Structures are given as structure tokens and as C-alpha cells.
Amino acid sequence: MKEQSRRQFFTTASAAAITSAGSLSLTAPVQAEDKPAKKKIPFNLGLASYTTRKFSLDDTLKMAARLGLEQVCLKSFHLPLDASQEQIDEVLKKAKAAGVNIYGCGVVYMKDEDAVRQAFKYAKMAGMKIIVGVPLPDTLPLVDRLVKETDIAVAIHNHGPGDKVYPTVEKAHEKIKDLDRRIGYCMDVGHTMRTGRDPAATARRFGDRMLDIHLKDVSEAAAKGRCVEAGRGVIDIPSLLRALVEINFSGNASFEFEKDPSDPLPGLAESVGYVRGVLATL
């Protein structure tokens, strides 16, 4: 069914292009007022650098720039959480030269108050706007206080089946619903699907605090589902992207391509191309 949907998408897009070309050759030019208004895509596509965990920072920036992914969320593989200001400044300099913005960090595991304070210190030193993290519930009062003090948002990442703390966005919501609204969610759409939940429906339900997205596709809507190229799995990517536009999601939808860690670029490029193709139809 999914492969059929994928074929239908490309067939429809091709047919529309052919029909459009034929019509233009046989009829008068279409007036501007006859063209349907395009929806503005309110969010950016980015890269979660866990994708390139076996590669250096320099290689990561090159891949992001090559694919036109100007927003990058850095994993600590590429910038250690205890980095000095000098080290951070050097990374930011390299990113700027590559035409890339380091918008956040993550996933950061915050198991105690020291880890929470270190994460905020690190993000502040790097000028990051958001921490994609997993703060344990008993650290949330401190997280709430530091968010208010620094204006750095925290997006709680769900890790699906097997995660005892935040397996779903719903579970995260139960723990943060009464906290500062800058504490929200980084919905991992793959893990969401692996719990049997529809990512598009989840985005609509929790859109008012959806701060970040980890974008991917998975092979099955079950715990054993694994990351695959976008459009090849079971997630209805067009439905998800329409939902993000509808809720006016204004954060970053960052590709986290976990497959082929030793050679992620081909699959990542296919995923980026597929998603951009879908967005073009909106």
C-alpha cells in the first residue's frame, strides 16, 4: 500500500506537469488571478547530526550544505557538552563559513540537576535557541526555572517503545502541561509511528507546543520498525507535512536518518528530495 502511494505521488506529479505543459502550448497564458494561491511553508528543513554520528563535524557541515539543509541540531559527538567557549566559537565559525546555522543541540540526556545546568550553560554559550532533550521528571522544576531565566526552549524527545519516561508525546504532555510553554515537544515521527500513533494526528493535537520535529520514515508501525528512506516506509509523509502547515509549525523539521550510519548521504539525499517534492505540491 505504501509503495503504491509513493508511485501515485510521482505519477500524479508527473501527469500534472505534462498536462500543464500541454495546456500552455495550446491555450492562452493563464492569468495570475487564475492560479491557486500557494500555501507558505512556515517551517525550515534541517539536519539532526545524529545522522552523521560516524563522521566529523567538518563532514557533517559539508553534507548539510550540499543538501541545502541550513539548520543543524548538533549532537555532542560533534560538539562536546563540556566544550570551552573557544571550542564552541570555532565550531560556530566553521558553521557560518559553510552557510549553516547551529540552531540547537540534542538529544541531550538530563538525568540530574548538574546535567540540566550543563545543558543550559552549553546552549547559552553557543547562542542556541533550543535544547532537544530528555530531562527526567524530577528535574523539570529546574528546567522550568532555567527556561524562564534564559529564554532557551526545551523540546522533549519521545523515544517510542521501550522508553520508560517519554515513549510518546502524550506521556511528555502529562508531565509538562502545567509548566512554561517554552517547554514543549520534539516529536520523533518514527518513534511515534512505532507506538502505533499517527504523526499527523499527533502534530494537530499537540501543535501549540510542538517546538521541533525529527523527520524520518520507518518500515513498520510496530516496535521492530526501522528507519528507511522517506517515502519508502509506512508513515504518510504528505499527511504529516500538511498537518505541520495547518498548525503553522514554525520550528525546524530536522532529518534524523538513522539507517546506513557509515554511508548516510545517499539515503538522506533521497529523503530530502522526496520531502521537498511533497512540499512543492502544497
GIPEMO-V226841 format. One record per residue. N is the residue number from 0. RES is the residue in three letters. D_FIRST is the distance of its C-alpha to the first C-alpha in whole Angstrom. Layout:
n,res,d_first
N,RES,D_FIRST
N,RES,D_FIRST
This chain:
n,res,d_first
0,MET,0
1,LYS,4
2,GLU,6
3,GLN,5
4,SER,6
5,ARG,9
6,ARG,10
7,GLN,10
8,PHE,12
9,PHE,15
10,THR,15
11,THR,16
12,ALA,18
13,SER,20
14,ALA,21
15,ALA,22
16,ALA,24
17,ILE,25
18,THR,26
19,SER,28
20,ALA,30
21,GLY,31
22,SER,32
23,LEU,34
24,SER,36
25,LEU,37
26,THR,38
27,ALA,40
28,PRO,38
29,VAL,36
30,GLN,38
31,ALA,38
32,GLU,38
33,ASP,35
34,LYS,32
35,PRO,30
36,ALA,31
37,LYS,29
38,LYS,28
39,LYS,30
40,ILE,28
41,PRO,30
42,PHE,29
43,ASN,29
44,LEU,27
45,GLY,28
46,LEU,28
47,ALA,29
48,SER,31
49,TYR,30
50,THR,28
51,THR,31
52,ARG,32
53,LYS,34
54,PHE,35
55,SER,38
56,LEU,39
57,ASP,40
58,ASP,37
59,THR,34
60,LEU,36
61,LYS,36
62,MET,32
63,ALA,32
64,ALA,34
65,ARG,32
66,LEU,29
67,GLY,31
68,LEU,30
69,GLU,33
70,GLN,33
71,VAL,33
72,CYS,33
73,LEU,35
74,LYS,35
75,SER,38
76,PHE,38
77,HIS,39
78,LEU,41
79,PRO,43
80,LEU,43
81,ASP,47
82,ALA,47
83,SER,51
84,GLN,51
85,GLU,52
86,GLN,49
87,ILE,47
88,ASP,48
89,GLU,48
90,VAL,44
91,LEU,44
92,LYS,46
93,LYS,44
94,ALA,41
95,LYS,43
96,ALA,44
97,ALA,40
98,GLY,39
99,VAL,37
100,ASN,38
101,ILE,38
102,TYR,37
103,GLY,36
104,CYS,36
105,GLY,34
106,VAL,33
107,VAL,36
108,TYR,37
109,MET,40
110,LYS,42
111,ASP,45
112,GLU,47
113,ASP,48
114,ALA,45
115,VAL,44
116,ARG,47
117,GLN,46
118,ALA,43
119,PHE,45
120,LYS,47
121,TYR,45
122,ALA,43
123,LYS,46
124,MET,48
125,ALA,45
126,GLY,44
127,MET,41
128,LYS,40
129,ILE,37
130,ILE,37
131,VAL,33
132,GLY,35
133,VAL,35
134,PRO,38
135,LEU,39
136,PRO,40
137,ASP,44
138,THR,44
139,LEU,42
140,PRO,46
141,LEU,47
142,VAL,43
143,ASP,44
144,ARG,47
145,LEU,47
146,VAL,44
147,LYS,47
148,GLU,49
149,THR,47
150,ASP,45
151,ILE,42
152,ALA,39
153,VAL,37
154,ALA,33
155,ILE,32
156,HIS,29
157,ASN,27
158,HIS,26
159,GLY,24
160,PRO,24
161,GLY,28
162,ASP,29
163,LYS,32
164,VAL,33
165,TYR,30
166,PRO,27
167,THR,26
168,VAL,27
169,GLU,28
170,LYS,30
171,ALA,32
172,HIS,32
173,GLU,34
174,LYS,37
175,ILE,37
176,LYS,37
177,ASP,41
178,LEU,41
179,ASP,42
180,ARG,39
181,ARG,39
182,ILE,37
183,GLY,33
184,TYR,30
185,CYS,28
186,MET,25
187,ASP,23
188,VAL,19
189,GLY,18
190,HIS,21
191,THR,20
192,MET,16
193,ARG,18
194,THR,20
195,GLY,17
196,ARG,18
197,ASP,16
198,PRO,18
199,ALA,18
200,ALA,20
201,THR,22
202,ALA,23
203,ARG,24
204,ARG,26
205,PHE,28
206,GLY,28
207,ASP,32
208,ARG,32
209,MET,29
210,LEU,31
211,ASP,29
212,ILE,25
213,HIS,24
214,LEU,21
215,LYS,18
216,ASP,15
217,VAL,14
218,SER,12
219,GLU,12
220,ALA,13
221,ALA,16
222,ALA,20
223,LYS,19
224,GLY,16
225,ARG,18
226,CYS,18
227,VAL,16
228,GLU,16
229,ALA,15
230,GLY,12
231,ARG,10
232,GLY,10
233,VAL,9
234,ILE,11
235,ASP,11
236,ILE,14
237,PRO,15
238,SER,15
239,LEU,17
240,LEU,19
241,ARG,20
242,ALA,21
243,LEU,23
244,VAL,25
245,GLU,25
246,ILE,27
247,ASN,29
248,PHE,28
249,SER,31
250,GLY,31
251,ASN,29
252,ALA,25
253,SER,26
254,PHE,24
255,GLU,24
256,PHE,23
257,GLU,23
258,LYS,22
259,ASP,25
260,PRO,28
261,SER,30
262,ASP,28
263,PRO,26
264,LEU,27
265,PRO,24
266,GLY,21
267,LEU,23
268,ALA,23
269,GLU,20
270,SER,19
271,VAL,22
272,GLY,21
273,TYR,17
274,VAL,19
275,ARG,22
276,GLY,20
277,VAL,18
278,LEU,21
279,ALA,23
280,THR,21
281,LEU,22
